[in-house]
Amino acid sequence: MSFKESFLSYLQYEKRYSEHTVLSYDCDLTQFFDFLLKSVSECQVEKVCFKDVRKWVVFLMNEGNSSRTVNRKLSTLKSFFKFLLREAKIDTNPMDRVVGPRQGRKLPGFLAEDSMQLLREIDFGSGYEGVRDQLVLELFYQTGMRLSELMNLKESSFDRGTSSVKVLGKRNKERIIPTNKSLEKLLDKYLDVKQKTFDDGSDFLFVTKKGVPVYEKLLYRIVVKHLSKITTMTKRSPHVLRHTFATHLLNNGAELNAVKELLGHSNLSATQIYTHTSFERLNNIYKQAHPRA
């Protein structure tokens, strides 16, 4: 039995991988050794070295494979040579120094400003749940806070004197986010309805129709339910509203460091992902307005 067959047998019978997964490993290994035969006229497993793997990576990238695909194939090789090293079939692992191509960071989804205007035009109703849902959505969009931060808000988190709200972020780090008159007006409306609906009010800002503090799944359902009315985006979540908050600030001239502080990011690199939208907007303006564009 060849080294490859032993490895595939190990995946199938010991690791209990599916037939489809084992076949994928088989294809990756076959492709690698076919490449070695053509490029270095040598496909003995014991003689495979770091440079051989690097040459294969370059070949795959030149063939138009995505970084994700190449990294998946490298993962197959890593598992294969790790197995051979454990079985004492090779003395050194050629994958030790191999670094895969960097995968591009996935850009966050966000809603256009006109979509957020449509959200304001939804009839939420005057009952407790309707007013609550409306405030939930406005807080996500107007403050950019995380789901966990919004869920743990207290009525006392708001300071009317300074028009701000205090949130407790990751690693118990507090930050202050400005509020505005329209948000405060909606907050007053909500607190009035909440007081009339529940005799024994909870200090937690948001509660269920039974009067107990809201939970993550409920807040998620609230956002999905109402965003479904205004967008066909596949992803509709509280985090999309956080992305929208940051994107709209930058598109309208906010400084990156200010957005970083509002989002509660520990370093600027986490915030820089939002700058793609500002550049995209400027690029579109350039193409539409410049006579040589």
N, C-alpha and C positions, 0 to 999 in steps of 0.2 A: 504493500500500500504506500502510495506517495505521501510526501509531507502535506500536500494540499488535501488529499483525500482523508488523511488522518484528522486534519483540522476541521474539515467539513463534517466528518462523522462526530467529532467532539461537540460541534455546535448543535447538531441534530439530536444526538442521544443524551448528552450530558447537560448541555445548556437548554435543551428543549426548545430551540428556536423553530419558528414556523418554516414550512417548506419554501415560502416566498423569500424569507430573509436569508436562508441558507443559499438559495439560488443567486441572490444578489451578491453575497460574499464570493461565491464561485465565479461569477462574471467579472467582478473586480480583480480577483487574483489572476484569472485567465488573461485579462486585458494587460495586466502588469507584466506577466511573464512573456506574453507575445511581444510586448514592447522591448523587453530585454533581448529577445532573440534577434529582433531587427536592428536594434541600436548598438548593442555591444557584443552580439553573437555569443552570449553567455547567459544561461538562465539557471545555473546551479544555485539553489537556495543558500547554501553555506557561503557563497562568495558574493552575495548581494551586499552592497555597501551604501553608505549615506549618499554618495554622489549619484548612484543609479536611481535612487528614489527621487532626488532633486531633478534629475533629467526628465523623469516621468511627469513630475509636477509641471515643469515648463512645457512639456509636450501637450499635456492636457489643457493647460491655459491657452496655448497657441491654437488649439483645436476649437476654442470657443466655449469650453466648459465653464460653468459658473463656479465661484469660490465655494459655494455650498456643496456642489457636486464633488469637487476635488477634495474637499475636507472629508466628505463621507467616504471616498475611496481610500484616503489616507488612514481613516479610522479602521477600515478593513485590514490594511497592511499592519497597523499597530497591533491589532488583535491577533493576527496570524503569527507575527514574529515574537510576540509575547508568549504565545502558546509554544512555539518551537524552543524558546529559551527555557521555559519551564520544563519542557520534555528533554532538555539537554541535547537538542539536535543542532544548536548553534552556540557559539561561545560569546558572541556580542550581538546586541540588537541594533540593526542599521537605522532604526527609527528614532533612536535616542536624541539625535540633534535635528530631526526634521521638524520644521515649522510650516504649517499650512498657510495658504494665502488668506489675507485678512478679509473677512466678510463685511460688506457694507452694512452700516447700522440701519435698521428698519426705521423709516421715517414715520412720525406719529400722524395719525389721522385727525382731521379737525373739520369743523363746520364753517361754512362761509358766513359772513356777517349778515347777509340777507336771510339765511336759514335761521339764525338766532333771532332775527326780527319776527319771523313766522312763529317761533316758539312763544313769543310774548303775546301773540294774537290768539293762542289757543284758549278756549273757554274751559277753565279748570273747575268752574262751579264755586259756590260760596260755602259749601260744607267743609268740615274739618280736613278731610283727606285731600280735597282739591286744593285748598289754600296751602296746606303743608307741602304737597307735591310741587306747587309753583315756587314756593320759597326754596325748596331743595335744589331745583334746577337753577334758579337765579344765583344761589350761593355758590354752586359749583362753577358757574360761568363767570360771575363777577369777582370771585376771590381766588379761583384756581386751587382751592384746597383739595387734599386727597380724601378719598371715601372714608377712611378711618378717622381722619380729622373732623370731618363733618358729623360723623356718627356720634362722636364724643363731645360735641358742643354742648355747653350749658347755657341757660338763659343769661347767666352772669358773665358769659364770655364777651358780650357786647358792651362797648363803652360809648354812650351817646355823646359824651362831652368831647371826645376826640374823634368821633365817627370812625370807629375801628372795631375789629374783632380779634381776640387773642386765640390762637390755635396751638395745640400741642402736637408737634410733628414727630418725625423719626428720632430715635434716641432721646426721647423726652425733651426735645429742643423746642422752646416756645418762640413764636414769631407773631408780629402784629401786622394785620392786613387792613388797609383802609376800606371803609364802606361809603356808600353815598346815600343821598336823600331818598331815591326811589327804592333802594333796598331796605332802608330803615322803615319806610312807609309800609312796605309789604310785611316786614317783620312785626310791626305794630298790629297789623291786620291779623296776622297769624296768631300772635300771643293773645289777642282778644278772643278769637274763635276757640283757641285751645283752653282758655280759662272758662269759657262758657260750656265747653264740651265735657271737661273733666273736673269733678269736685275736688279731688286731691291731686293737684298738678305735680308732675315730676320736674325736678330741676334740669333734667336733660331737655335740650331744646326740642328735639324731635321724638315723638312717641307714636306707637301704633294706634289703631282705632280702639284698642283695649287699654290704652294708657301706659303701656310699658315702653322702655326705650327701644328705638328702632334698631334693626340689625342689618348687616352688610347686604344680605340677599334682597331684603325689602328695598333698600335704597337703590340697588342695582336694577331691580324690576321697575321702580318708579322712572328711572332715567330711560331705560329701554322702551318702556311703554310710550312715553311722550316724544322721544326722539324719532320713534317709528312713524310718527305723524308728519314729520317735517323733512325726513331724509331717507334715502334708499341705501345709505352706507351700510356695509356688512357689519362693521363693528360699531355698536352703539352702547357706550358705557360711561360711567362717571369720569374715567380717565380721558375720554375723548373731549369732554367739556373742559378738563384741565389743560389739555393740549390746545383747545380752541382759545381759552383765556390767554395763554402765553403767546400764541400766534397772532392774535388780534392786537395785543399790546405792542409787539415788535413791528407789525405792519403799520401801526399808527405812530411810530416814532419813539417808542420807549427804549431806554438804554438796556443793554443786555444784563448789566450788573444789577439793575433795579428789578428786572424780571427774575433773576436768580434769587434775590432776597424774598420776593413775593412768593415764589414757589417753594422756598425752603430748601433749595439745593445746597449741598455742602461744598461743591466746587463748580466752577464755571463750565467745565466740559459737559456736564449734564444738561446745561441750559442751551449750549451752542447748537444742539440738534434742531432747535426751533428756528434758527436763522435761515434755514433753507427756504422757508416760506417767504421771508422778507426779500431774499435774493430773487426768488421766483417772481414775486410781484414787481420788483424793479426791472427784471429782465423783460417782462411782458410790456411794461410801460415804455422801455427802451425800443422794443420791436415795433410798437404801435406809433411812437412819436418821432423817432430819429429818421431823417430822410435817407440815410445810407443803410439803415438796418435791414 
